[in-house]
């Protein structure tokens, strides 16, 4: 069972970008720009990225796993 990602924050920035995943049941106002979910995806044998998708399942961003801090929902 995997935990659902709540947000990621750039780790090495003085003014970090923060990307939040809304709680279940929250209404999407802009499906092209709002984040639906963030997934941890394997790039190759040793590399992993966190990838954010919108409500149309298009990629919005990609960050290397060691460049962000990850927060999880506790449900």
PyMOL commands that set and color helices and strands:
alter all, ss='L'
color gray80, all
select helices_A, chain A and resi 65-67
alter helices_A, ss='H'
color red, helices_A
select strands_A, chain A and resi 5-10+18-20+35-42+48-54+59-64+68-72
alter strands_A, ss='S'
color yellow, strands_A
deselect
rebuild
show_as cartoon
